[in-house]
């Protein structure tokens, strides 16, 4: 059955106000399209592709209060130590149920695409097995990519390399790494080489927790970028966090930005988590702990925002609300001009889809009819008001629809 969605304000498309969907695909888009038996009035609301969360730890969600530890330093390394003890107590059912609740929470905020880093430094691969099951069960409602991620180090953890490789054999989509957590610089470099070698061997994407530290001498990003440029797989590669690059001197940073443009590597920044975790060793001024988002965007390098954590040992908050992530990111990275603000939706939509290499994305003829409806008709006003998602549509069918906010006692002034 044909279904026409009309009276829409379509993000990135000022010439169309309606589109027709058949068999879950967009078959026409424009104005004054043919009448259909089934028509949906979008009431002039802003329509955009679904939000994308390209960096999330679904095996960690809701463990923040239950790991038996109190936040002391608030650092990345404390979080890893707390997780080390908690994960020994989880089973597949527990991990799967928590991950499912995390997906539901994200989906309720309009997210339909998630890349999740699953810890494989566990001889039983508990979290990975749970996530593989969940990915299959939810594939019609949300697209999930899995990173085989060695949270406690590819080499610092016994048999970490073998466990990462086993994760790829079982079906993970990406190779992960955490070179700044290895016990020495040379071992961290070895892990970067191994990450790239595994990606080439198994034809997988790469997503590395890279230089998530304020240490300006942590420069594994330089090596990662060089290796993927040699292999010609920069478009398949992502450097997540890259906090130290935000603290690097400008001469070094400018040289590296030129190399990033050549390699076409992608970047992910979780604004809330890194602002929370980084700068802990600083007195004043305290660093924000974020990558050079504004500068990378200005140079045409792909970078996107992510949630990263939902109530876990690293970050007590987080709920998958990408509008909140975007709001924080705009402030923390000085994306403050009107033009920058209006375009910033790309940081939680198109840029994330590019990072995840999702081709079937966007409101275009031939693409799947996946989109969300925001409670505003203008990009700038939607961001200024931090509006919510009224509806999420997958393959032309509603995943959910909520009423616009109403008031029992209307404001009378």
N, C-alpha and C positions, 0 to 999 in steps of 0.2 A: 504494500500500500504506500502511495505517495503521501508525504507529509510536508507541509510548507510552514516554515517559521518566518514570520514577517514582523515588520515594525521594530527592527533591531538597529542598534548602533554597533557596528562590527569593528573590533580593534584592528588597526592597520588597513582598513578598507573604507574609505570615505565615499565610494561610488555605489555601494550595495547596501540594501536594507532588508533583504530577505533571501532565503535559500530553500531549496527543495531537497528532501532526503528520500532515497529509495534503497531498501535493503541495507540500511545502515550507512550508506555512502551519500555524500553531497553530489547531486547530479546537476544542479543549476544554482547559480548565485548571481544576484543583480537586483533590479527593481522591476515592478509590474510583471512579475512572473505569473504563469498560468495558475488559475484557481485549482485548488485540490479539495478533495472531500474532507481531509483532515488538516485543519489550519490552526496554528498556535500563535497568538498575539504576544510578542515579547515586550510590549508596552514601552518601546523606546529605550530599553535598558542596554547597558554595555555588555556585548557578547564577545568572549575571547576563548581561545583554546584553553584546555584545562591547565591548572597549575602543575608545575613539575617540581618535585623534590629530589634532586639528583644526588643527595648525600644524607643518608639516615642510617642509624643503627637499630634495626628492628628487634634484634635479639637482646638489646639492653633496656627496652622501654619498661617503665614502671619498676625499675630496680633501685631507684635513687634512695627510697626510704627503707628498703628491705635488705640492704647488703650488710647491715650491722655496724656500719661505720659512720662517723660524723665528719663533716667537711672541716679540715684543718687548714691546709695550705690553699685549697681550691685550684690546684694545678692539674694539668694533664696527667702527670706522672702519679699523683695521688689517686686519680680516678682509675688508672690502669691497675694499681695495687688493690683498690677496693673491688674492682670487677674480678680480679684474679681469684679472690676468695668466694665471691658469690656464684660464679659460673659452675663451681664444683657441685653446687646443690641443685642445679636445675635439671629437669628431664625434658624429653621432647614435647610432651603434652603441655608442660608449663611454658616452655619457650614459644611454642606455637600459639597458645592462647594469648600470651602477652603481645606477640607480634601481630596477631589478628586485631586486637584492640587498638594497637598503634596504627594499623592500616585504616581501620574504621574512623579513628579520630582524624587522620589526615584526609581521608575521602570526604568527611563531613565538611571540610573546608575547601573542597573543590579540587583536590589533588587526584589525578588519575595516573600519574607516572612517578615511580619511585625507584631510585637506585639505593640498595641497602648494602652496607658493609657488614658481613657476618664473620664473627671471630672463628677462625679455624685452629687456633692454638688450644686445641682440646682433642685428646686422642680419640674421643668418641664422636667428634664432629656433631654434637647435639644440636647446636643452633643452626648449622647448615642443613642438616637433614629436615629439621622442622620447617625451615624457610623454603626448601625445595618443594615440599608438599604444599605449602601455602601458596606459592607462586602459581602452581598448576590449578589449584582450586579456585583462585581468584582471577584467573587470566581474562575472563570475559568482563570483569568490572574494573580492574586496575592492572596496568602494565608494571611488572616488577623485574628489575635487573639485580643480580646478586654478585657481590664482590667477594672473592675468596681472600679474606683479610687476616693477616697474622698480627693480632692486636699486641701480643707480647714479643713480637720480633720473629722474623723469618729465621734468624740464627741465634738470637738470645734465648729462644724457646727451643727445647730439645725436639728435633725432627720437624721444626717449623716449616722448612722448605718442602719437605715431603707432604705435610698436611695441606699446604697451599696447593700443591700439584694435585693432590687427591681431590680437593674441592673443585678444581677445574674439570677433572675427569668425571665427577658426579654431576656436573652441569652448571657450575657458576659461569657467569657471563664475563667477568673481569678478573684480572690479576691485581691484587692489592699488595701494599707494602707499607712499612713505617721505619724508614732508614734512620731517622733521628733518635729512635728508641734503641737501636742496636748498641752494643757495648763499646764500640770504638768506630772512629770515622771510616777506617778501612773496611770494617765489617758492614757498615751502613752502605758503603759504595758497592760492596759485593752483593748486597740485597737488591740494589737498584739494577745491577747487571742481571741478576737472576730473574727479577720481575719482567724485564724486557725479553729475556730469552724464553721464559715460559709463555709470554703473550705471543711471540712469533711461533713457537712450537705448536701451540694449541689454537692459534688464530683467535685470540681473545682481545678484548679491550683492556686498557690499563687505567687504574684509578689508585693513585698512591697518596697516603697521608704524608705530605712532603714538607719538611721543615716547619712543623707545628710547634714553634718555639720562638722566643724573643732573641735567641742567640744569633747574632748577625753572621757568625762564622758557620752556621749550618747552611750549607749550599748544595744539598743533594739535588735540588731542582735543576741546577746547572748541568749535572751529569745526566739526569733523566732526560732533559730536553735534548742534549747532544746525542744520546743513544737512540732515541725515537726518531730524531732527524736523520740519522744514518740509516735506520731501517725504513724510513718513509712511512711511519705510522703515527705521526703527530696528531692527526685528526681523531685517531682512536685512543688517544692518551689524555688523561686528566691529572693535574696536580691539585689535590685538595688542600685547603688551608694556606700553605705557603706563607705563613705568618712572618717568618724572618725576612722575607723579601720586602715586606713593608718597613723594616728597620734598616735595610741595606743602604749604603751610601749611593748617591745619585749617579756617580760615574759608572759604578758597577751595574746599577739597575737599568740605566739607559742602554748599555751594551746588551744586557740580557733581553730587554724588550725587543730589540732588533732581531735577536735570535728566535724569540718566541714567534714573531711574525713569520719567520722562515719555516719554522717547524709546524705551525698551526696547532700547537698544543692548546688544550682547554684548561680553564681554572674554575675552581669552586670555592666560594667563601661563605661560611656560616656566620653571619654578623653577630647574632646574639651569643652563641657559644664561645667564639673566639674573643669577643669583648669581655666575656665573663672569665675565661681561663687565662688570658694573656695579661702581661703587665703586672703579674703578682710579685715579681721580684723587684719591681721599680718602686722607688719612693715617689718623688715628683720631679718632672712630669711623668705621668703614667701613660704608657703606650696603649693604643686601642687594640693592637694585636691583629690587625687585618691586613690583607694583601693590598696592593696598589690598584684598587678597583677602578677608580676614575681614570687613572693614567692608562690602564690596559684597554678600557673601553674606547678612549680617545684614539688609541692606535689600532683599533679594529680587531683586537684580540678577544676571543670568546671567553667570557666569564659570567658566572651565574651565582645566585644565592641559594642557600639550602638551610633546612632546619637542623640537621645533624642529630640532635638529642631530644628525647621526650622523657623527662623525669628519670635520669639515670645517674650513675656515680660521677659523671663529669658535669652535669648541668641539671639542677633541680626543676627547672621549668620546661618550656617547650610543649606545644600542643598541635603542631602541624598547620598552624594558621600562617600561610605564606604572606598574608597582608601585614601581619605583625613582623615577620622576618624582613619584608621589604621596607617597612616603616623604619625599623632600626638601621637597616643597611643604608638607606638614603641619608640618615643623619650622621652615621659613623664615617661615611666615605665622602661626605660633602657633595653629594649629587643634588645640588640645591637650586639650580636654575629651573625655570618653568619648563624649558625644553627637555632638560635631563629628567625631571620628575615625570613628565608625560611619557617618555620613552622607557622609564625604569621598569614598567611591567615586563619588558623583555627579559629582565633578570630572573623572573620566576616563571617564565613561559618559554619563549622561543630559544633563548640561550641555553636553558637547561635541556630542552629537546635536542639541540645540536650536540651538546655534551654527551648525551645518551645515545646519539646517532639514531634518533627516531625519525624515519622518513615520513611516516603516515601521521603527520601532525600539521594542524593549521586549518582554517576555514577556507578551503579551496575545493574546486570541482575534482572529484576522484578520490578525495581523502575521506576517511571515516568521520561521521558526524559526531565528533567528540567536542564538547564545549561546555562553558559555564556561563551563568547569568549573574551579573553583579547588580547590586541595588543602587545604581547610578547610571547616568547616560553620558558621562564625560570622564575621560581618563584622569585628568588632574583632580577633579572633584572626588572621584572614587578613592584616590590615594589620600587626598587631604582629609576626607571623612573616615578613612579606614573602613570602607563599607564591607559588608558581608556578602557571601554567595547565596543567592536565592535558589539556584538550581544547578545541578550537574547532570549533563546528558552524555550518554555513551552509546554510540552506534544508533543515534536517533531516539533512544529511549531514556526516560528519566532514571537516574540513580537515586536522586532525591529532589524534592521540591519543597520549599518552605515559604510561608506567607511573609509579606513585607511587615516590618515592625508596626504595631498598632498601640494605641494608648487608651486605657480605660478612662482617663481624665485628660482630654486634649489640652495642649498649651493654649491659653487664651490671649496671651499678649501679642 
